[in-house]
Amino acid sequence: MRVSALAFALLTTPLAACDTSGGGGSPPEETLAPLTVAHYRLPCASEPRQLCLQVQGEGEGAFHDSSEIEGFDFIWGRQARIVVRTLDSGALMLEDVVSDTLDRDAFELPLTAGDFTVVNATTLRLVDGTEATCATEDLCRIIVARMGQGAAVVRARAGASAGDPLSLFRLM
């Protein structure tokens, strides 16, 4: 039986396109990237009722929201330089901690009514469970009163060691 060249080409072309290496194609490239994780969290742009990590990539100007980083334990007041691996899902996974420093610089913390609960006259609990202590009872009272107007921005500082409450000391 004679097979024409055209018929042979049509029959064998699909086979040539098949991957016979057994690997299912080359795996997607994983990327490693250095990041600076700020010493504070802020309400997420996409979900204001959550507090997001603030990260800065190499060469980026400003800090921006980030989802959680698998394997990274955030501590208020600790600024970290880390290396992350981007997973196929787009999630970030901690690869290495390059440096880890205590940063007690004050930062502005915007608050809305859903961002905290009142524990007592001088203590608020943020949505992530972190306690924040007001410098005075009056400051806590004013912060809560501002919630009727929508929001308040306060100056805050992390505690002296991990697990210490945040210190809220001035209304902006």
N, C-alpha and C positions, 0 to 999 in steps of 0.2 A: 504494500500500500504506500502510495506516495503522499507525502504531506507537503503542502506548499510552504514557501518561506513565510508568507504572511500568516498562515494558520499557526505555524510553529511559534512565531513571534507573539501572537495573541495568546497562545496557551502558556507560554513560559514567562511573560512579563509579570503577571501577578506574583509568581514565585520569586522573582528577582527582588520585588519590593518587600518581601517578608524578612523579618529579622530572625536569623537562624543562630544568633550568638547565645540565645538562652537568657539574655539579660533583660529583655523587654525594653530595649532602648537605653539611652544613657540616662542616669539619674539626674534630677535637677541639681544645679549647683547650689550648695549651701553658702551663705554669705556670713562672714564674721565682721562685726563692726564695733568700734569703740564708742561708748556712750558715757556721758556724765549724768548721774542721777542726782537731782537737787535734794536738799535737806528738808524739803517740805512737799506737801501735796496741795493741790488746788481743786476746786470743783471742776469736773470734766466738762469740756465744751459740748460733747455729744450727750451727756447725761449729767446735768448739774446736781443731781441728788447723790452722786458718787464723788469720791475724791480720787484724782488720778495722780500717778507719778508724773513728775516733770523731768523730762530728759532733754539732752542737747547732744547732737551728733557732732563729730569732728567737722569743723569748718562752719557749723550752723551758728547763727547769731543769737537767737532767743531760745529759751526753754519752751517746750511744748508738751501737750498731753501724751501719755503713753499708756497702753494697757499694762496689765501686770507682766512682770518678767519672771518666767518659770525658774524657780531656784533662788531668786533674789529676795532677801528679807529686808523690807524697808523699815528703817527706824528714823523717826522724826529727829532732826538735828544732825544726821549723818549724811554727808555728801560722799558719793562713791564714783570712782572711775572704774568702769567695768567693760568687759568685752562680751557681746551677745552674739548668739547664732540665730539667724532667722530660719524658722522651720517652714516646711512646705505649706502649712496652714496659714502662714503669716505671723504666727505667734513668735514671741522672743523667748529665748532660753539663755540663762546665765552660762557663760563659758569660763570666765575668769574674773576675779576682783583684782584690779591693778592697784588701786589705793582706796583707802577708807578713812575719811577724816571727820572729826567733829566740827560742825559749822554752826555756831550759835548766832549767826547774823539774823537780824529781824527780817521778817517778810510780811507782805500784806496778805491777809486771809479773808476773801469775800465770803460772807455767810448769808444764807437765806433761811427762812423758817424751817425747811425740811433738812437742813444740814446738821442740826444738833438737837439735843434734848437738854432740859435744865435738870441738873443733879441736885444742886442746892444754891444758896445765895451767891456763892463765888465760883461755882464749878459748872461747866457745860460738858456734855459728851458729844463728840463729833460722830458723824455717820459711820466712820470706820472704827469706832470704839475708843478712840483716843480721848483722854480727858484734857480739858483746857481750863486753867484757873485764871480768873479775872484778878487784876491787881487790886481792885476794890469791888465792894458790893454794888456801888453806883454804876461802875462800868458794865457789870453783868446786867443790871436792871435796864440800862440804856440800850445795850445790844438787843435784849429781848423786846424792848419797846419798839426798836427800829424795824423789827420783823413785820409789824403792822404796816409799815411803809414799803415793805418789799425786801430790803436787804441792808446789810451793814458791812463795812470793811474795817477790819481791826488789824493793828500791828501785833504780831505774835513772835515768839521766840521759843525754840525747843528747850527742853529741860537740860540740866547739867549732865545727865546720863540716860542711857536707854531706859524706856519705861516711865521716866518722869513725865508729868503732865506738861502740856504746852503752857506758856505764860502769855496771857492776853493783856496788853498793857496800855493800848491807846486806840481810840476810835478815830478813824480817818474821815 
